[in-house]
Amino acid sequence: MALKIAIQGTKGSNHHQVAMDYYGNDIDLVECMSFDALVDKLLDKTADQGIMAIENSIAGSIIPNYALVFHNNLNIIGEKYLNIYHNLMVLRGQKLEDIKEVHSHPMALLQCKEFFRDHRHIKLVEDVDTAETAKRIQENQLTNIAAIAPKVAAELYGLEIIAAGIQTIKINSTRFIVVKTKNKIWPEEEINKASVRFVLDHKRGSLATVLNVMSDCNLNLTKIQSLPVIETPWKYAFFVDVTFEKYKHYTKAKSLLEIMAEEFKVLGEYKNARTL
């Protein structure tokens, strides 16, 4: 039986592309129009696993998703990096001068802002998803409207790309995490990355001490993100990603951090996708 994979967005979105890259084509896609809905599908067992964007090389962290993972006790079991290419697509036969409006996700519109400075006759309209607009153009045969979406959306919905790679910054990558309600146990020899969350005392040098422990244990800090602790003003939790060559180095650091931190939780232990 095919795995049921929840994604944010519709078929043809970047989340869909990541699902195909990570699992192959033999999956049952569960489309969700928000990350909250994606989590709900995991919790009610409509979906087996989910794919969530967590950070972008230009826009930075998608902060609400860190909180979703922690507060819903999700486990990170993998990750995938995807180079993002924004393409302008229309019904076949339409030309750039015919376009009056472009609909897409706010982030896609923002990342293509420079392209539209030279086409000021086009109105930019925010939408919930990139691929959903492409689908709507095809279903309703909408003229004078274009979508910004991945190439796979044009292929799925029979649209024509009239301008490819229109993003302002050409090197644009997003990191996606693979989550489920119960952790997948990788063999220790295959685990070389972990995501953890901890809360520290309000003492001078407490964070520096923790970072020194990680360094002394041969861990490489690849990401640190602070979020306020709800209902405790001016207190922060730290979400940290670390990579390591030997699992025993990580377990040593983990045992120390469990003692040093007020709160400590492992969010996931998995394979570092940057080495694959």
Phi, psi and omega in degrees: 000134183292143176294141175266114186247120179274134176230155171274121182109193184243177175302135182100355179277171176296326176297322177295318178299317179296320178300317179292320180294323186278318187252341191091187185272348184273068179224158175255107187280131176249107184277132181228137183271002175206163177289329176297318179295324178299314179298318179301321180294328177288317184291325179267009174068018171294327178239148178277318182216164180223158178239126183231131169293139183234333176198152180235144185293342179257309187276343180089205186286146170266084193302317181302334182287333174298315180295322179298317180297313184290309188290340180255011176055040176279154179245132176276121183245358180182176179209163179209137175256136181229126172288129186263125176236124179262126182238139178269121186229149186216172169301145181301136180100341178282148179242166183302321181290344178279342189282127177255329181222147172238125181250134175189177176298143181308322181294320179295317179299316180297319183284353179244016188302319183296324180301320185278353173297331179270002181223063188288351177284350183265128177272133180265124185239123180287140179224172186281339187203154178287305186288333181297323177294318178300318178297318182293323177299317181290315183295322183259004180050052183282126175259160179066010178233135179239161176239149168257118186202168177293161180303323182298331179293319178298320180292319182291321188253010174066034179263164181252129177277117181259349174205120184257147175058053186271004179296143183296310178264116190288329178267102187221115185231143177240139175262130178245144175249149177256125187232155174207172183279338177234138186288140172276130183270105175280149171302140184306324183291346179261348181275123177221016176210148178214150173242128181227161175230136176214155176240134183246159173295154175279071178236146180300128175082005183297317179292318179300321180296316179297317180295325177294321177299315179300315180296317180297333180267013176066034174264144177255116180282116181256344180199138171221129182224127178259142176225143177298144173278118185302136177069011173230086185306136175068021172245142188232145171258148180247126174258122189230137171250134178227147172243159183200157179271328182234132182299327182295331176294320179293316182295327177294313179297319181298318181295326178287318182292328177298330178278320187284328187271151173293319176226143177212132179215135173274123179268340178174148174231125191201191180267137177285114184289340181288346180259357185271000000 
